[in-house]
Amino acid sequence: MIPIEVEHRIASYFFRRYLPEEVLIELERVLLPLCLMVEEEIEIDKDELVRIALDIIEHYLEGKHFK
């Protein structure tokens, strides 16, 4: 198996390199306030943030294919 840290680095590379800038801007617009609203002593629901991000990415990339 590939170590999880390596998977994260690969995913981060493709995330920044291949997602259109408009998608990255929308992700920041939606996710950043959610992250900032959370008080330090409260654990942020990372699974929910991932679900929100995937919904945004799928919406923007619907019908598009990558080679």
Summary of the structure (lengths in Angstrom):
residues: 67
radius of gyration: 13.8
end to end distance: 24.5
largest distance: 43.0
contacts: 121
relative contact order: 0.12
helix: 72%
strand: 0%
